[in-house]
């Protein structure tokens, strides 16, 4: 048995995704009625856990950048209604 210590980084990655219900309704409208629509976005959160490699220096900013590059989505920063501002900030 070794005394090796394992190190992990935990962080939440916030991103924008299509609302699954809205996406399904959009597909239904397209398939059944021939009407095209755009599903609305929602804020999503992925809880990331990464085992930190011993030999390499990498922080949560590095892993955040990798997640951002993989998803290529941005969260909304401006909204129409005042009550949506909490979502956007």
Secondary structure, DSSP 8 states (H G I E B T S, - for coil): -------EEEEEEEEEEE-HHHHHHHHHIIIII-------EEEEEEEEEEE--SSS---HHHHHHHHHHHH--------SSGGGHHHH-
